[in-house]
Amino acid sequence: MIAAEAAINLGRNNEAVGYINQIRARARNWNGTMTDFPSDVTVAEDLTQVVREERRLELAFEYKRWYDIKRWQIGPEVFTGPNSLEPHENFDANRDYYFPLPQDELDRNPNLSPQNSGY
């Protein structure tokens, strides 16, 4: 999935389609029984959305989702949008994309100031 995302960002959509379809081909093998779901993607589709959805499903329960949301800056859409699948009404993009800086580190190194907003 990382290679597909990188290929999309470099404008190599055909290469990205190949990576995504490799993953989907593996997913079609249900304990030795081949199925036709999920179907292959084509270059005509919105590949960025395909990769985002594929990562959401393929990496479920592997604790990678938050880092994808943070990297793509899609927190408001994911957490507070009208079609959000993971509702968190108190999500604040100005605060929640960052962790607080440890106070003992701030005390020892004034160059780290100010504290991240919201903390």
C-alpha positions in Angstrom: 0.0 0.0 0.0 2.9 2.4 0.7 4.3 1.7 -2.8 0.9 2.4 -4.4 0.5 5.6 -2.5 4.0 6.7 -3.5 3.4 5.8 -7.1 0.2 7.9 -7.1 2.1 10.9 -5.6 4.7 10.5 -8.4 2.1 10.4 -11.1 2.7 6.7 -11.9 -0.9 5.6 -11.8 -0.4 2.4 -13.9 2.2 1.3 -11.4 -0.1 2.1 -8.5 -3.0 0.1 -10.0 -0.6 -2.9 -10.3 0.2 -2.7 -6.6 -3.4 -2.4 -5.5 -4.5 -5.2 -7.7 -1.8 -7.5 -6.3 -3.3 -6.9 -2.8 -6.8 -7.5 -4.1 -5.8 -10.7 -5.8 -4.5 -12.0 -2.5 -7.7 -11.0 -0.8 -9.8 -12.9 -3.4 -8.3 -16.2 -2.1 -10.7 -17.2 0.7 -9.0 -20.2 2.3 -8.2 -21.8 -1.1 -11.5 -20.8 -2.8 -11.0 -18.0 -5.4 -13.8 -15.4 -5.6 -14.3 -12.3 -7.7 -14.5 -9.9 -4.8 -12.8 -7.4 -4.5 -12.6 -6.6 -8.1 -9.5 -5.1 -9.8 -9.2 -1.3 -10.0 -8.5 0.7 -13.1 -6.6 3.9 -13.8 -9.9 5.7 -14.4 -10.8 5.5 -10.7 -9.8 8.0 -8.0 -6.7 6.1 -6.9 -6.1 8.3 -3.9 -9.5 7.4 -2.5 -9.0 3.7 -3.4 -5.7 3.6 -1.5 -7.2 5.4 1.5 -10.1 2.9 1.6 -7.9 -0.1 1.0 -5.5 0.9 3.8 -8.5 1.4 6.1 -9.7 -2.1 5.5 -6.5 -4.0 4.9 -4.8 -2.6 8.0 -7.7 -2.6 10.4 -6.7 -3.4 14.0 -3.1 -2.8 13.2 -3.0 0.7 14.8 -2.0 2.4 11.6 -5.2 4.3 10.9 -4.5 7.3 13.1 -1.2 7.9 11.4 -2.9 7.8 8.0 -5.5 10.3 9.2 -2.8 12.6 10.5 -0.6 12.3 7.4 -3.5 13.0 5.0 -5.0 15.7 7.3 -8.5 14.2 7.0 -9.5 14.3 10.7 -12.5 16.6 10.2 -13.9 14.4 7.4 -13.3 11.2 9.3 -14.4 12.3 12.8 -16.9 15.1 12.4 -18.2 14.9 8.8 -21.8 14.0 8.0 -20.7 10.6 6.7 -18.0 9.9 9.3 -17.6 6.2 10.2 -15.5 7.1 13.3 -17.4 9.9 15.0 -15.6 12.0 17.6 -17.5 15.2 18.0 -14.7 16.8 20.1 -12.0 16.4 17.4 -10.0 19.6 17.0 -7.6 19.7 14.1 -5.6 22.5 15.7 -4.9 20.3 18.8 -5.4 16.7 18.0 -2.8 16.2 15.2 -0.1 16.9 17.8 0.9 15.4 21.0 1.8 17.6 24.0 5.5 18.3 24.6 6.6 16.8 27.9 6.8 19.5 30.5 10.2 18.3 31.8 11.6 18.6 28.3 10.2 22.2 28.0 11.7 23.0 31.4 15.2 21.8 30.3 15.1 23.3 26.8 13.5 26.7 26.3 14.0 26.4 22.6 11.1 23.9 22.4 8.6 26.5 23.6 5.8 27.2 23.1 3.8 24.1 24.0 1.6 22.7 21.2 -1.7 24.5 21.1 -4.5 22.9 23.2 -2.2 21.5 25.9 
